[in-house]
Amino acid sequence: MQVTVSPVVSNVAEQALIPVNDLARADYGVVSRAIDGVVRSARFVLGEQVAGFEAEFAAFVGVDEVIGVASGTDALELACRAVMPAGRDLVVTAANAGGYSMTAARRAGFRLGFADVDESTHLLTPSTVTAVLNERVGVVVVTHLYGRAADVPGIKSVCDLLGIAVVEDCAQAIGARLPEGMVGSLGDAAAFSFYPTKNLGAVGDGGAVATNSAEVAHHVRMFRQYGWDGKYRIGIDGGRNSRLDEIQAAVLRARLPLVDGWNLRRREILSRYAAASSSDVQVLGVWDESDVCHLGVVVSRGRQALVDHLSQRGIQTDVHYPVPDHRQKAFLSEYGSVDLPVTERLAEQVLSLPLFPELREDEIERVCDALREFSL
């Protein structure tokens, strides 16, 4: 394969690197005030900030209940525990989303199955899920990958007929919306992450489970605090210490009103990348309310050539995610025989570009120029 690129202009090497993300550029004034308020209150665990955030985030997502927990992975685990039907023990998920669903399912003690993804969307679909369902499947975890809303209503219509629960992984898709509603309101339960790089990020780890089921919410609240149904009284097995703390909740409350604006900026940047891209780079995105553009992912059959081309122009890139779950070294003995041809092919072609709301105009133009110049 021969790669043709335009010459690098002489001053590019002297320009600052354009990072994939840069948390230092965020405005932390509102964050500092939120933290200061918690410190002055001297209430640090399961206080008024957590309760306030749970109510406000439930209204934002459009669900009856939100339960704050310590991380997005905890949220996935506890959601799967809470919705798994009696007598079943198998969780089906995609293998192209970083291993988080796999980690959560295994930690809960469940068996794991994988479904392939759609070639164009990189997401689970009703047809890819249907192909792997059986009588032991109790939960399907649907990841809204890269910030793009998957067809949860379609997948749920298949699963409902078989008594299978659907858990949405919304870690990358806070604020994405389908005609049927906001992601997080479409399944039996949903898991959110507030890791600092997310579209709505805390200043540490944090997560939440969202649901319209009072029973699921009740079980998750018990699970997050030792399985208690009263102080020091364990009423359910599988409990752990997984509580969203007051500082993170206060930060999230302060930032929640800003997330829609940040998402609009992400869409604008990614749409500009798409308009500038050559035919040898496919920008993955739809640029409407169903996509919050958490990551600026492109697909190229000449990925390494594209990485080198961008690196020469001072543009950082990353790969989300280079190794599919079923090909991870730690699990080859269990899942090495699993065949997911689309997932495996895409893992060799995806690349993430710089994408965050604080990118400067000159940086966006540098990325666009580099994409225009690239050809195989």
C-alpha positions, 0 to 999 in steps of 0.5 A, spaced: 500 500 500 502 506 497 501 512 501 501 519 498 500 525 503 502 533 502 509 535 505 509 537 512 509 545 513 516 547 516 512 550 522 508 544 524 513 541 528 514 547 532 506 548 534 503 545 540 501 538 540 493 537 539 491 532 544 485 527 544 483 530 550 485 536 555 481 536 562 486 542 564 482 547 559 475 546 563 473 551 567 473 549 574 470 555 577 463 552 578 467 546 580 471 549 586 465 553 589 461 546 589 467 542 592 467 548 597 460 548 599 461 540 601 467 541 605 463 547 609 457 542 610 462 537 613 457 531 610 461 527 605 457 521 604 449 520 602 447 527 604 443 532 600 448 533 594 447 526 592 439 526 593 439 532 589 443 530 584 439 523 583 433 527 583 436 532 577 439 527 573 432 523 573 429 529 570 434 530 565 434 522 563 426 522 564 426 516 569 423 515 575 429 513 579 436 514 579 441 511 584 448 514 585 454 509 585 461 509 586 463 508 578 460 506 571 463 499 572 459 498 579 453 501 575 453 496 570 454 490 575 449 492 580 444 494 574 445 487 571 444 484 578 438 487 579 434 485 573 437 478 572 431 474 572 431 468 576 434 461 574 438 465 568 445 467 569 448 469 562 449 476 560 450 478 552 454 484 550 458 487 545 466 485 545 468 492 542 467 497 548 473 496 552 471 490 556 467 494 561 460 490 561 465 483 561 468 486 567 461 487 570 458 481 568 464 477 571 464 480 577 457 479 578 458 472 577 454 471 571 456 467 565 458 471 558 456 471 551 458 476 545 454 478 539 457 481 533 456 489 531 453 492 525 458 494 520 456 501 519 454 503 526 459 499 530 453 498 535 449 492 537 442 491 533 436 487 534 439 482 528 446 481 531 443 480 538 437 475 536 443 471 533 446 469 540 440 469 544 438 462 548 434 460 554 440 462 559 440 469 557 437 473 562 440 480 560 443 484 554 447 490 555 447 495 550 452 500 549 451 506 546 458 506 543 462 513 542 456 517 544 451 514 539 445 511 541 443 504 539 437 501 537 434 499 544 427 500 542 428 494 537 433 490 541 428 490 547 422 488 543 426 482 541 428 481 548 421 482 552 418 476 548 423 472 551 423 475 558 430 478 557 432 484 561 435 490 557 441 494 560 443 500 557 451 502 558 450 510 557 457 511 559 459 515 553 452 517 551 449 522 556 444 527 553 443 522 547 436 522 544 432 517 540 425 519 538 422 514 543 426 518 549 433 519 552 438 514 552 438 511 559 430 511 559 429 506 554 431 499 557 429 496 564 435 499 567 441 503 565 448 505 567 452 511 567 459 513 568 462 520 570 469 519 569 472 525 568 473 524 561 466 523 560 461 528 557 458 529 564 465 528 568 466 528 575 473 530 578 474 523 580 470 516 579 462 516 579 456 512 576 449 512 577 443 507 575 437 509 572 430 506 572 423 506 571 422 500 576 421 501 583 423 494 585 430 495 581 431 501 584 430 498 591 435 493 590 440 497 587 440 502 593 441 495 597 446 493 593 450 499 593 451 499 601 452 492 603 445 489 602 442 493 608 435 493 608 436 497 615 442 500 618 447 494 620 442 489 617 443 485 611 437 483 607 440 481 600 446 478 598 451 481 593 452 488 597 458 492 596 460 499 598 459 503 592 456 510 594 457 516 590 460 521 594 457 528 596 463 532 593 462 528 586 455 529 586 455 537 588 460 537 582 455 533 577 450 538 579 454 544 578 456 541 571 449 538 569 446 544 566 452 545 561 452 538 558 447 540 552 451 545 550 458 541 550 454 536 546 452 541 541 460 543 541 462 536 540 457 535 534 459 541 531 467 539 531 466 532 529 461 535 523 467 539 521 472 533 521 467 529 516 466 535 511 474 535 511 475 528 510 478 525 504 475 518 501 480 514 505 477 516 512 470 515 514 468 519 520 463 515 524 457 520 527 450 522 525 450 529 528 443 529 531 440 528 537 442 521 537 449 522 537 453 526 543 460 525 539 463 523 546 469 520 541 471 523 534 472 516 531 474 515 524 475 508 520 481 507 515 483 501 512 490 505 512 490 506 520 497 506 521 499 511 515 493 515 518 496 515 525 503 517 522 500 522 518 497 526 523 503 525 528 507 528 523 502 534 524 502 535 531 495 531 532 495 526 537 490 520 536 488 514 540 485 507 539 478 505 542 479 499 543 484 496 540 483 489 543 476 486 542 474 483 549 474 476 547 481 476 544 484 479 551 489 475 553 486 473 560 480 470 557 483 467 551 482 460 554 474 461 555 473 466 549 478 464 544 474 460 539 468 466 539 468 468 532 466 476 531 468 478 524 465 485 524 468 486 531 475 484 529 475 487 523 473 494 526 478 493 531 484 494 526 481 500 523 478 505 528 482 511 530 480 517 535 481 524 533 482 530 538 475 531 540 473 535 546 469 542 547 475 546 549 478 545 542 481 552 539 479 554 532 486 553 530 486 546 532 480 544 529 482 547 522 489 543 523 485 537 524 481 538 518 487 540 514 490 534 515 484 530 514 484 533 507 491 532 505 490 524 507 490 519 501 492 512 500 
